[in-house]
C-alpha cells in the first residue's frame, strides 16, 4: 500500500499531531500521501482572475491553518499562483489594522462600484489602458468605479468585439464613432 518511507512519515505525522504540532503533521501528510489531493483536482488557468470571494476564501482558509497543499485542492489553483496571491494580499494588508478591516474596505468598494449604467467611452479607455498596463482587477475596480463582476463581463464583451477589429486602437475608434456601446 504505502512505501516504507511514506509509512514512517505518516507515523511521524501522527506523533507530531499527538504533541500538538497539527500544522506540521498536516504538511507531512499532504506532501507524502500520494492519494491526496492529486486525484481529480482540475486547476484553474494561472491567469484566471481572483475575485473578492476568492480572496475571502483564501484568507479564511489561511486563518484556519490551511496548508498550501490544502489551498491547492480547495481553490483549484497552483502553488505558485496561491503563493503569489498571498504575497499580494500581505502587501495590501500593510495599510490596515486588521484583516477584517481590509476585507470590509474591499467589500465596500465592490458594493459601491455596482452600477447599471452603460459603459462610457472613458471607462472603456481606462479599462483597456489598465489591462494593457497589467493593472490588477481590484485596482481596476477603483479606476472605473465598477464591480469586479462588471469588469470581468466588460472584458469579455471587449474580447468578443476585438475579434472584429485589427487592433485595440481600431476598436476604440469604432467606439468613439458610436458603432457599439
C-alpha positions in Angstrom: 0.0 0.0 0.0 2.5 2.7 1.2 6.2 2.5 0.8 8.2 2.0 4.0 9.4 5.7 3.8 5.9 7.0 3.3 4.6 4.8 6.2 7.3 6.1 8.6 6.5 9.6 7.5 2.8 9.2 8.3 3.7 7.7 11.7 5.9 10.8 12.3 2.9 12.9 11.3 0.8 11.1 13.9 3.4 11.7 16.6 3.6 15.4 15.7 -0.2 15.6 15.9 -0.2 13.9 19.3 2.4 16.5 20.5 0.1 19.4 19.4 2.1 20.2 16.2 -1.0 20.0 14.0 0.2 22.2 11.2 3.4 20.3 10.7 1.6 17.0 10.9 -0.8 18.1 8.2 2.0 19.3 6.0 3.8 16.0 6.2 0.6 14.1 5.4 -0.1 16.4 2.5 3.3 16.0 1.0 3.7 12.3 1.4 0.3 11.0 0.8 0.2 10.0 -2.9 -3.6 9.8 -2.9 -4.4 13.3 -1.8 -5.3 15.7 -3.3 -3.8 14.9 -6.7 -6.7 12.7 -7.9 -9.4 14.6 -9.6 -8.2 18.1 -9.0 -8.5 20.2 -12.1 -6.7 23.5 -11.6 -7.9 26.8 -13.0 -5.8 28.6 -15.6 -2.9 30.5 -13.9 -4.2 33.7 -15.4 -7.8 33.3 -14.1 -8.7 36.5 -12.2 -9.1 36.5 -8.4 -12.5 37.8 -7.2 -13.3 39.2 -3.8 -14.9 36.0 -2.9 -11.8 34.0 -3.9 -9.7 36.3 -1.7 -12.1 36.0 1.2 -11.9 32.2 0.9 -8.1 32.2 0.7 -7.8 34.5 3.8 -10.3 32.4 5.8 -8.6 29.2 5.0 -5.2 30.6 6.0 -6.6 31.9 9.2 -7.9 28.4 10.0 -4.4 27.0 9.4 -4.8 25.5 5.9 -1.6 24.3 4.2 -0.6 25.3 0.7 -1.5 21.8 -0.5 -5.0 22.1 1.0 -5.4 25.5 -0.6 -4.4 24.0 -4.0 -7.2 21.5 -3.5 -9.9 23.9 -2.2 -9.1 26.9 -4.5 -8.1 24.8 -7.6 -5.1 27.0 -8.2 -1.4 26.1 -8.5 1.0 26.6 -5.6 2.9 29.4 -7.3 -0.3 31.3 -8.0 -1.5 30.9 -4.4 1.8 32.0 -3.0 1.8 35.0 -5.3 -1.7 36.0 -4.2 -0.8 35.6 -0.6 2.2 37.9 -1.1 0.0 40.4 -2.8 -2.6 40.4 -0.1 0.1 40.7 2.6 1.4 43.9 0.8 -2.2 45.3 0.6 -2.7 44.5 4.3 0.1 46.8 5.4 -2.2 49.8 5.3 -4.9 48.2 7.6 -5.1 47.5 11.3 -6.7 44.1 10.8 -7.7 41.5 8.1 -11.3 42.2 8.8 -10.8 46.0 8.2 -9.1 45.1 4.9 -12.0 42.8 3.8 -14.6 45.4 4.9 -13.0 48.0 2.7 -12.8 45.6 -0.2 -16.5 44.6 0.2 -17.5 48.3 0.4 -15.5 49.1 -2.8 -17.1 46.2 -4.5 -20.6 47.2 -3.4 -20.1 50.9 -4.2 -18.9 50.1 -7.7 -22.1 48.3 -8.6 -23.9 50.3 -11.3 -26.4 49.6 -14.1 -25.2 52.5 -16.2 -23.9 51.7 -19.7 -20.2 51.8 -20.0 -18.8 55.2 -21.2 -16.1 55.6 -23.7 -13.8 57.0 -20.9 -14.4 53.9 -18.8 -13.6 51.6 -21.8 -10.4 53.5 -22.5 -9.4 53.4 -18.8 -10.2 49.7 -18.6 -8.2 48.8 -21.8 -5.3 51.0 -20.7 -5.3 49.3 -17.3 -5.5 45.8 -18.7 -2.7 46.5 -21.1 -0.7 48.0 -18.3 -1.2 44.9 -16.2 -3.3 46.6 -13.5 -4.9 44.1 -11.1 -8.7 43.7 -11.0 -9.0 45.3 -7.5 -7.3 48.4 -8.8 -9.4 48.5 -12.0 -12.5 48.4 -9.7 -11.3 51.7 -8.2 -10.3 53.2 -11.6 -13.6 52.7 -13.3 -15.9 52.5 -10.2 -17.4 49.2 -11.3 -17.7 45.8 -9.5 -15.2 43.0 -10.2 -18.1 41.1 -11.9 -18.9 44.1 -14.2 -15.3 44.5 -15.1 -14.9 40.8 -16.0 -18.0 40.9 -18.1 -16.9 44.0 -19.9 -13.5 42.4 -20.6 -15.5 39.5 -22.1 -17.5 41.9 -24.3 -14.4 43.8 -25.4 -12.7 40.5 -26.3 -15.6 39.5 -28.5 -15.6 42.9 -30.1 -11.9 42.8 -30.7 -12.4 39.7 -32.9 -14.0 42.1 -35.4 -11.1 44.7 -35.4 -7.4 44.5 -36.3 -6.2 46.4 -33.2 -7.3 47.8 -29.8 -7.0 51.3 -31.3 -9.3 50.4 -34.2 -11.8 49.0 -31.6 -11.6 52.3 -29.6 -12.1 54.3 -32.8 -15.3 52.3 -33.6 -16.4 53.0 -30.0 -15.8 56.7 -30.4 -17.7 56.6 -33.7 -20.7 55.1 -31.8 -20.6 51.7 -33.6 -21.1 49.8 -30.4 -21.8 50.6 -26.7 
